[in-house]
Amino acid sequence: QLPLGDHRIRWTVYDGCGNESTCEHTFRVENPDGVCAPTVVVVGGTIETEEGDGVANVAVQLDGNHPNLASFSLFDLTDAQGKFNFDVPTNSAYVVTPVRNDSHINGVSTFDLLLINKHVLALTLLGSPYKIIAADANHSGSVTTFDIVELRKLVLGLYTQLPSNTAWRFVPVGFAFNDPANPFQGGFPEHQTVASLQQNNLPMHDFVAIKVGDVNGNAAPGVSSQEPDYRNAPVLYLDLPDRTVQAGERFSVPIKAAEGIAGVQFTLDFPGLEVEDLLPGPGFTPEHYAVYNRDHRLTVSWDVGGQPGFTLQLKALQSGRLRDMLQLSNSITFSEAYSSALEPMQVALRFDGEHISAPGFELYPNRPNPFGETTDIRFFLPEQACVNLRVWTQTGEMVLDQQKVFPAGSNVWPLHANALGGGSGLLYYEVVTGTDRAVGKMLWLGTGR
């Protein structure tokens, strides 16, 4: 494209004998009707949850066409308030489509399974069309026990993402469902369309964000997920015997909740042991647990109601004491329970009615990983502590050394690329407290990627 005004162009031609001839011509580029340079205006919107929280990191795409321009596509990411905008030529027709498909587990727990099951059984219906859409985990256009099966696999760590659905769905603000109690009847749009953009009538492209699987509304709307803080909640004890074992020994360990509850989920680490079988108690089925012998972990997600229990058949890979070889953690499935009144509870192991073991210090994988501008270092503290974070390059150069005080429970240390200096590549990070130390690794793509 040439700017408006006068321009001079020169032609030179050659023949096969090396002769040449040149001529010049001056011409003027004009745009009397403005058709070649349409007015550009800013259009945008806000993406928020049903509760009104802005949702960050949503990729919004605008696909458009214009009578005098080639088809175009524009992209933007929502900020922390869920806002986005585009520069669009007037008279354009376009479609705006938001997408976010990270951290499927964000906001999803066994508590959601309890609520969805009550909806399926028509005991307590989910209170809005957006929650009903969130419950449709397999994207079938209905809410059934199959959705509970899919979400349980996510909670247990068998899935890292739902195979038939995205992590988030988006419905235009103000859309009137044919039947709010059945939002799938007649369907609903997940984009917004403009037939012809006019400068004196600019639309707002606002959407309601729906975190799939999260029907109690506790998903983190930011870039990273977050674990709940139940430090002041009552404790559900899982009772089991304590004993010493010898390497090579095979033995059984019964584990049972100390009281009746609505549901429970947890990760049980068993370093130095191997699970050869799990014998479920009443109401406990194979769909309620997953065993990861390679990582020496098993996960449980149980929502039947009552007093859950099971027996582990174990083989000792080394000698030791059970209370040192069986430990609760949050490494795959966050450890939490729900009373019969659906109140949250902490979970702890109780050996022989005395020794109590609850989740201790843990370092989780950073999110996102790989990362560009920012990532979150995530860890769990059994009590308040001064935490030291160090980051090294692959060659051993330390690029970050910082300290902060964090409370007990799940914590997030946001890490911005600006703090790492220039460059990119594989990095190692270390989180150290007065009593614990753990190391992880992450891949930095470099800023602007």
Sequence and secondary structure as in RCSB ss.txt:
>XXXX:A:sequence
QLPLGDHRIRWTVYDGCGNESTCEHTFRVENPDGVCAPTVVVVGGTIETEEGDGVANVAVQLDGNHPNLASFSLF
DLTDAQGKFNFDVPTNSAYVVTPVRNDSHINGVSTFDLLLINKHVLALTLLGSPYKIIAADANHSGSVTTFDIVE
LRKLVLGLYTQLPSNTAWRFVPVGFAFNDPANPFQGGFPEHQTVASLQQNNLPMHDFVAIKVGDVNGNAAPGVSS
QEPDYRNAPVLYLDLPDRTVQAGERFSVPIKAAEGIAGVQFTLDFPGLEVEDLLPGPGFTPEHYAVYNRDHRLTV
SWDVGGQPGFTLQLKALQSGRLRDMLQLSNSITFSEAYSSALEPMQVALRFDGEHISAPGFELYPNRPNPFGETT
DIRFFLPEQACVNLRVWTQTGEMVLDQQKVFPAGSNVWPLHANALGGGSGLLYYEVVTGTDRAVGKMLWLGTGR
>XXXX:A:secstr
   SEEEEEEEEEE TTS EEEEEEEEEE  TTS SS  EEEEEEEEEETTS B  S EEEEEEEETTEEEEEEE
EE  TTSEEEEEEETT EEEEEEE    TTTT  HHHHHHHHHHHTTSS  SSHHHHHHH TT SSS  HHHHHH
HHHHHHTS SS TTS SEEEEETT   S TTSTTTT   SSEEESS BTTB  B  EEEEETT SSS    SSS 
     TTS EEEEEE   EE TT EEEEEEEESS BSEEEEEEE TTEEEEEEEE TT  GGGEEEETTTTEEEE
EE S B  EEEEEEEESS EEHHHH EEE SSS  EEE TT  EEEEEEEETTTEEE    EEEEEESSSBSSEE
EEEEEESS EEEEEEEEETTS EEEEEEEEE SEEEEEEEEGGGG S  EEEEEEEE SS EEEEEEEE  TT 
